[in-house]
Amino acid sequence: MIGRQEIMEFSREFGLRVDIVEKDYVLGWLLAGISNHKELASNWVFKGGTCLRKCFFETYRFSEDLDFTVLNAGHLDGNFLGSVFKEIADWVYEGTGIELPHELIRFDVYTNPRGKLSAEGRVSYRGPLQLSPRRDLPRMKLDLTNDEILVLKPEIRELHHPYSDRPEEGIHVQCYSFEELCAEKIRALAERLRPRDLYDVIHLFRHGNERKDRTLIFSTLKKKCEFKNITIPTIESLENKPERTELEIEWENMLGHQLPMLPPFEQFWHELPAVFEWLYRAVEKMAPSPIPLMGMQIDQTWRPPAMAHAWHANTPLEIIRFAAANRLCVDLTYNGTHRLIEPYSLRMTQEGNLLLYAVKHATGEDRSYRVDHIQAANVTKAPFTPRYIVELTASGPVLIQPTIRREIVSRGLGSKKIGLSGRYSGKRTSNFAPKYVFQCSLCGKQFTHKSYDASLNPHKNKQGFPCSGRYGIYMTTKY
């Protein structure tokens, strides 16, 4: 289990409360336990807002629930679920030290409004913040359904788990495909018109261009609406729904705590017609070009890591990446003066300096800013329409089919000799203690530390000159 300090570092980086970051961390390991259970791995399909964040977009809203389509209806049984999650709790504790107390695992099976069985689970935890035993423990919620139509084949994707105890081969889970998630969210928006569905639909539309298949999304949406016996939604049908007024009123209440800064409701609602123009009439906007990389010589081989992480810079860079993903301007303090910017790209020079490429919102001038000279960056509610490709918001890891995961699944959670990464989980000798790899944020040189300590010793850059970088960017954990 990681320590309190790492949770606090990510809290600063993300601009969110420490308890929300802790829950995100514990959710990752609960998902690892579910995906590595022999009964659940192939029968549960991850979906919903948490799936979008953990499997596709790292700069996404922090969703707190785990939603699954359960392919085996027999799993919707209170005794079965209680027994299985006690096994998962033991597995998670043995591998990480996170406590999921057996007596606080609860599942309620009920008949949903559609006349079918569903289940709601509550799993409490004691994580890195080590809350006092006298206080109520925080909880994770699970929503399980069996009566959802699964149109497309599920995918195995790697979870975003940017913390230092991430297994070397990663954590993988079976989940909805990108196109199925798009169709499901549009269908959900049509049925209930809730703030999180509007946020999700616009976010999916803006991102994932390399994966978006309009025809496949539309055909999947059509089948889902037929299954639910509802008409295929249009912008006109949504505008005329009586819930439209409540949608705007509840925007802050339902989403405010999940984001460092909540974008204006109008920004998302006014972009919705473009979604339907694209979906029904294949109206495509001309793709913008990348922002010109003026100034110093750029290292063309370097790109920001896909996963969010603590950069240990003077200013939290993940806040800027969040602003870019949500099309919000940043109030940047640079060399003692303020300017409102539109963030677009992060690059590294051949000398090892990180540069933020942006546009001054008021004048439209292209600018570059050395990251180590940025004194402060605050996300504002001022939206912007991208003039260039927003390169700060890469989507999740590429689709892979892990082989180690299959070995763990085949042996199940009952095996005491298989650990989180498929290796022997007995007591390790000092030779097998984890080592943490950090990369200097200025020159790119890598350092291996025995503890999660990002401070760097004095060193030289690639050209042999002294480098002023004092902190490293976490890269990976070695065992």
N, C-alpha and C positions, 0 to 999 in steps of 0.2 A: 504494500500500500504506500502511496506517495505521502509526503508530509504536508503539514499545514502551510508551509512557506510556498510550496508549488501551487497550491490552491489560491493563495493570495496573489501570486504573480499572474496567474491566468485571470483572476478577478480584475486586476488592474489593466491587463491587456484587453480584455473583452468589454470592460466598463460595466460589469454586472456584479450583483451581490455575491459574496463568497458562498452562500448556501446554494445558490443556483448553479455555480460552477461545480461545487461538490456533488450535487445531484447528477449533473452531466457526466461526471467521472464515474459515479457508481452505476449509472444507467449503462455505460459501456461494458462494465463487467457483468451486469445482470444479463445483457444481451449475449455476451460470450458464453455464459452458462446455459442459456436457452439454446443457442445454436450448436452447442457441443453435447446436448443431451440426446441420447439415442432414440427416444420416443418423440421428441419435439423437432429435431433438426430439419426433417424433410416434410413435416406436417404443419408447421406454423410458417406463415408468410408475413413478414414485417411490412407495415404500411404507415401512412399518416405523416403528420408534421415532424415527429422525431425521426422517422425514416429519412425524410428529406434532408434534415440536418446531418444525421450521422452517416448517411450513405452517399449523398450527392453534393450538398452545398455547405461548406464550412462557415460561411459568413451569413448564416441563416438565423431565423428566430430560434430561441431556446424553447423547444416544446418539452413538456414535462410528462406526457403520457406515452405508454407503449401500446400501439394498436396492432393487432394481428388478425388475419383471416386464418382460421383453423380448419384445415382440410379434413381432419378426422373428427366427426361429430362426437365420437365416444370420449374425446378429451374434455368436453364440456361437462365435467362431473366434479363436484366439490371434493370428494375424497381423492380422486386421481390427481387433481391440481395441487391439493395440499401436500400430498406425498411427493410428487415430482419436485415441487419448489423447495421442499426441505432438502432433497438431494442436491439441487442447484445451490442452495445456501451453503451447504457443507463444502461443495466444490469451490465456490467463490472464496470462502473463508480460508480454506487450505492453501489456495494459490495466492491470495492477496492480503488476507487479514481483515477484509471488510466483513463486518458482522451483519447478517440478515437473520435476526432472532426467529426461531421456529414458531414461538408462541404468538408472534405478531404477523404471521403470514395468513391472510384471509382471502377467500374466494367466495363470491355469491353468484350462484347460477340462477337465472331468471328468464321468464318469457318476455321477449322484446315486443314492441308494438306490431311487428310483422307476424307474430304468432310463433316465432322460432326461439330456440334457446340461445342465450348469450351469457357471458360471464364477465364479472368485474372483480379485479384482484387488487389487494393492497399489500405491499411488501415494505416493511420498515427497515431502516439501516442505521448503522453507526460507522461513519466513514472517517476521513482524515481530520475533520474538525473536532472529533472526539467530544461530542456533547455530553454533558453531565448525565449520569444514569437517572437522576431525579427528573429530568426533563423528558417530555414526549419526544420520541425519535421522529425524524422526518420520514416521509413515505413516498413510494413510487406507485403509480396507478397503472394497471393493465386492463385493456378492453379487448375482449375476445369475441369474435363472431364467426358463425359458420354458414350463414345464408347470404354471403356476398358472392357474386359471379366473378370468377377469375378468368379473364379473356385471354391474356397473353401468358407465356411461360415465365415463371419467376426467375430471378437472377441471383447469383451468389456475388455479393459485393463486400468489399472491405470497409469496415467502419472507420470513421474519423475518430481516433482516440489519441489525441496529441500529447498525452501525458507520458512521463518518463518510464512507467512500467508497462508500456505497450509491448506485447510479445513480438519477438523478432519477425515472425511470419505474419503478424497482424491478427485482427479479430474479424471474422467473416460471418455473414448472416444471409439467409435466404429472404429476398424481399421482392416487392413489386418492381417491374421494369419502369423506366422513365416514362414511357408512353402510357402505361397503365396508371401510373400516379397522376399524370396530367388529366387523363379522362376521368378518373375517380374524383379528383378535386373539382373539376368543372361540374360533374354530376352533383356533388355534395353542395356546391355553391348554389345550384339551381333549386335544390330541395330545401335548404335551410337558411341560405343567405347569411352566413355568419362571418365575422371579421377575419378569423384565421383562414377561412376558405378563400376569401378575396385576396388576402396577402399571399397565400400559397399559389393561386392561379397566376397572378401577375409575376411572382418570382420565377415560376416555372417558364413562363412565356419569355421573360427577359434573358434567361440563362439556358445553358445546355444546348446551344445551337448545333453543336456537332452531333447531337443525338436526336433532335426533334424530327419526328416523321409525321407530318401533318395528316396524311392519309390514314396512317395507322392509328393516330390519336382519335380521329373522327370516327372511324369504324368501331373502335373500342368504346367510345362514348355512346354511340348509337346502340350497341348491344347492352351496355349498362343501363341506359334509359328504358329500353324495352323490358329488361329484367325487372326494373323497379316500377314499370307501368306508368312512366311519366313521359312527357313530350321532350324532345331535344331542346335545350334552352337557347334563347337568343338574347341579345342585349335588350330588346324591347320587353321581353317577358320578365327580365330581371328588374328593369326600371319600374315596371308596373306592379311588382309584388308589394303587398302591404308591409312586409318586413324591411323594406328599403330604409325607412326612417330610423328604425331601431338599429339597423346595421351601422349607421353613422354614429348614433349615440353610444353604442357599445364598443366602438373602435378602440378607445383608450382603455376601457375597463378590461377587455379581454386580451389585449396585446401589449399594453404598456410595460408590464413587468418582465416580458420575454425579450425585450430589446433595449440596447443602450440608449437609443433615441427613436421614438415612434415617428415614422414618416406621416405626413398629413394624409388624412383620409381621401381628400380630393385627388391627390397625386395618383392613388391606386384606382379609384373609381373612374377617373377620366381616361385611364389607359385601358380599361376593360373593353370598350368598343373595338380597339385594335386587335384584341385577342380573337374576337368573333370574325372580324374582317379576314384575319389570317386563316382561321379554322375553316370557315365556310366558303370563302371566295379566293383563298390562296393569295391574298394581297400582301406582298412582301415589301417592306421598306428597304431602301438601298442601304447596304451594309456600310457603316462608317469605316474609315481607315484608321490605322494606329496613329497615336500622337507622335509627331516628329521628335526624334531623340537628339535634341540639340545639346551643345556643350561638349563635355569630355568624351573620350573614347570609351565606348561601352563594351563590356564583356558579353559577347553574344551567346556564350554558353550558359550563362547564369539566369535562372528564373526563381522567383519566390517559391517556397515550398507550398504544395497544395493544401496541406493541413495547417490549420490555425495553431499558433504556439506563442509562447512568451519570447519576445525578441530581446529583452533586456536593453532596449534603447531608452534614451531619455524620455521619449514620447511613445506611448503604446501604438504600434503600427497596426494592430488588428482593429483598432477603432477606425482608422482611416480606411482599411479594407471593408469594414462594415458599411461605412458611409458610401463607398463606391458601389457596393452591391445594392444598396437601397436608394441610389441616385440622390444623395444628400450632400450638400456643400459642407466644407470643413472650415472652421475659423482657425487659421494657422498663424501661430506666433513665430516669426522668423527674423533673426537679427534684431530683435527688440520692437518689431512692428507687426501689426495685424493685417491679414488679408483674407478674403473669402475666396476659397478655391474649389474647383471641381477636380477630384482625384481620378487619375486614369491608369498610371503605370508605375511600377517599382523596378528599377534596374540597378546593376552594379557596374562601376567603372573598372577599367583595367588596373587602376591603382587601388581598388578595393573599397571605394566609397559607395554607399547606397544613395541613390537619387530617387526622389519622388517627382514624377512628371505630372503636371496639373495645368489647369487653365484658370486664370483670374476671372471669377464669375462676372464681375462688373464690366470688364473691358474686353473679355474674350482673348486675352493675350496668353500664349503658351509660355509656361515657365517650368524650370527644374529647381528642386530644392535639395540640398545635401541633408540627409536624415540626421546626421550628428549635429547639425546646426539648428534643427527644429526645436524650439523651446516649449511649445505646447500645441495641441491639436484637439479641438472640440467639435463634435458633430453638431450641426445645426438642423433646424427643421426646414431650411430653404432647399427646395428640390431643384434639380437641374436635368435638362434633356441632353443626353450624351452627344457631344460633337465628334468624339473619337470612340474607338473600341475601348470598353472598360476592361483593362487587362489585370486588374487587381483582384478579380473574383473568379479564379479558376474553379471548375466543378470538381467533383470527387475523384478518387483514384479510378484507374481504368478497370473495366470488368475483368475478373480473373477467376480461375477455377483452382483453388488451393488444394494441394495434395495432402498436406499435413492435417488439415481439418478433417478429411475423410477418415484418417487413421484414428483421430480422437473420437469421432462419432461412432465408428465401428466398435470401439471398445467400451463406449458408454462412460457415464460418470461414476460407475461403481469401481472402476479400476483405480487403485491407489498409486500405481507406478507411472501413470500418464499425467503430466502436469500441463500448465497452460500453453506451452509451446510444443507439446508432443514429446518432451524429454522426461527423463526420470525426475520425479518430484520429491524424492527423499531429501535429507539434509545435504546441502551443498557444502563443498569445501571452499576455502578462500579463493582457489583458482577459478571457480565458476561464479564468483560474485558478479553482479551486473556492473557494467562500465558505461558511462554516459559520454556521448560524443557531442561536442559543441563546435560550432564554426564561428570564427571571428566575424562580426557583423560588418567590419570594414575591409579586411583584406581577403577573407575567405579561407584562411588557414584553419585546419581542424585540430582539435585537442581532445584527448580521451582522459576523463576524470573518473575516479573511483566513487565520487559522491555527486549528487545533483547540485553542483556548484558552477555557475556560469561565469565566474570571475576568471580572467585570463592573466597569465604571467606575461611580462614584457617579451615581445617577439618581433620578428622582422617580416615584412610583406614579401610578395613573390619577386620583387625587384631587389630584395636585400636591404631595404631601408627600414628603419624602426617604424613600427605601426603603433598608432595611438589607441587602437581598440582595446577596451578594458573588459568588455563583456561579450559572451558568445551566444549564438543562436542554437538552441537544442536541435539536434539532428536525429539521433536514434539511440537505442540502448543495445549494448552487446552483452552476451552471456558467455 
